[in-house]
Amino acid sequence: MALETALNSQITDAVTQANVKVLADSPALSLSNLYQMVSQSLGLSAQNAVMSQQQSNIIHQASTTQGVNLIYAVDTAAVADASEKISRADVPSSMVDVLGVLKALTRT
């Protein structure tokens, strides 16, 4: 209780209690501001990650489309010539030999 002054003691008690309430509320307010700032920062980082994934998907789709267009633009005669060279190189029989060796190794 406040000391006796020329003022009413109830008035001085009310003023000191109001000041104590303001002092007691300040840690809670500062923590709530901190929590709000952290949650907004996390929300923005999640939004940035989603936007980055969307842009990456657009780039991958564009590069895939370019690759397919490039494959379709290759001359048919060039493809036939390349496949003929591959068939002459005896690659299929070599692949069969490798497959046989692998099967023999896995059985043991």
C-alpha positions as CSV (number, residue, x, y, z in Angstrom):
1,M,0.0,0.0,0.0
2,A,1.2,3.5,-0.8
3,L,2.4,5.9,1.8
4,E,0.1,8.6,3.1
5,T,0.2,11.7,0.8
6,A,-2.1,14.5,0.1
7,L,-3.8,12.4,-2.5
8,N,-6.3,9.6,-1.7
9,S,-4.4,6.3,-1.2
10,Q,-6.8,4.4,-3.4
11,I,-5.7,6.6,-6.4
12,T,-2.0,6.0,-5.8
13,D,-2.7,2.2,-5.4
14,A,-4.5,2.2,-8.7
15,V,-1.7,4.0,-10.5
16,T,1.0,1.7,-9.1
17,Q,-1.0,-1.4,-9.9
18,A,-1.5,-0.2,-13.5
19,N,2.2,0.4,-13.9
20,V,2.9,-3.2,-12.6
21,K,0.4,-4.6,-15.1
22,V,2.2,-2.8,-17.9
23,L,5.5,-4.2,-16.8
24,A,4.1,-7.7,-16.4
25,D,2.6,-7.6,-19.9
26,S,5.8,-6.6,-21.8
27,P,7.5,-10.0,-21.8
28,A,4.4,-11.7,-23.1
29,L,3.9,-9.1,-25.8
30,S,7.6,-9.3,-26.9
31,L,7.4,-13.1,-27.1
32,S,4.1,-12.9,-29.1
33,N,5.8,-10.5,-31.5
34,L,8.7,-12.9,-31.8
35,Y,6.5,-15.9,-32.5
36,Q,4.5,-14.0,-35.1
37,M,7.7,-12.9,-36.9
38,V,9.1,-16.4,-36.9
39,S,5.8,-17.9,-38.2
40,Q,5.6,-15.3,-41.0
41,S,9.2,-16.0,-42.0
42,L,8.5,-19.8,-42.1
43,G,5.4,-19.2,-44.2
44,L,7.4,-17.1,-46.7
45,S,10.1,-19.7,-46.9
46,A,7.5,-22.4,-47.7
47,Q,6.0,-20.1,-50.4
48,N,9.4,-19.5,-51.9
49,A,10.1,-23.3,-52.0
50,V,6.8,-23.9,-53.8
51,M,7.5,-21.2,-56.3
52,S,10.9,-22.6,-56.9
53,Q,9.5,-26.1,-57.5
54,Q,6.9,-24.7,-60.0
55,Q,9.6,-22.8,-61.9
56,S,11.8,-25.9,-62.0
57,N,8.9,-28.0,-63.3
58,I,8.3,-25.4,-66.1
59,I,12.0,-25.5,-67.1
60,H,12.0,-29.3,-67.1
61,Q,8.9,-29.4,-69.2
62,A,10.3,-26.9,-71.7
63,S,13.6,-28.8,-72.0
64,T,11.7,-32.1,-72.5
65,T,9.6,-30.5,-75.2
66,Q,12.8,-29.2,-76.9
67,G,14.4,-32.7,-76.7
68,V,11.3,-34.4,-78.2
69,N,11.2,-31.7,-81.0
70,L,14.9,-32.3,-81.6
71,I,14.4,-36.1,-81.9
72,Y,11.5,-35.6,-84.3
73,A,13.5,-33.2,-86.4
74,V,16.3,-35.9,-87.0
75,D,16.2,-37.1,-90.6
76,T,14.8,-40.6,-91.0
77,A,17.7,-41.6,-93.3
78,A,20.2,-40.7,-90.7
79,V,18.4,-42.8,-88.1
80,A,18.3,-45.8,-90.5
81,D,22.1,-45.4,-91.3
82,A,22.9,-45.3,-87.6
83,S,20.8,-48.3,-86.8
84,E,22.4,-50.2,-89.7
85,K,25.9,-49.4,-88.3
86,I,24.8,-50.6,-84.9
87,S,23.5,-53.9,-86.2
88,R,26.8,-54.4,-88.2
89,A,28.8,-53.8,-85.0
90,D,27.6,-57.1,-83.5
91,V,26.4,-55.3,-80.4
92,P,23.4,-57.6,-79.9
93,S,25.5,-60.8,-79.7
94,S,27.9,-59.1,-77.3
95,M,25.0,-58.1,-75.1
96,V,23.8,-61.7,-75.1
97,D,27.2,-62.9,-74.1
98,V,27.3,-60.5,-71.2
99,L,23.8,-61.5,-70.1
100,G,24.9,-65.2,-70.1
101,V,27.9,-64.4,-68.0
102,L,25.8,-62.5,-65.5
103,K,23.3,-65.3,-65.3
104,A,26.1,-67.8,-64.7
105,L,27.5,-65.6,-61.9
106,T,24.2,-65.2,-60.1
107,R,23.5,-69.0,-60.1
108,T,26.7,-69.7,-58.1
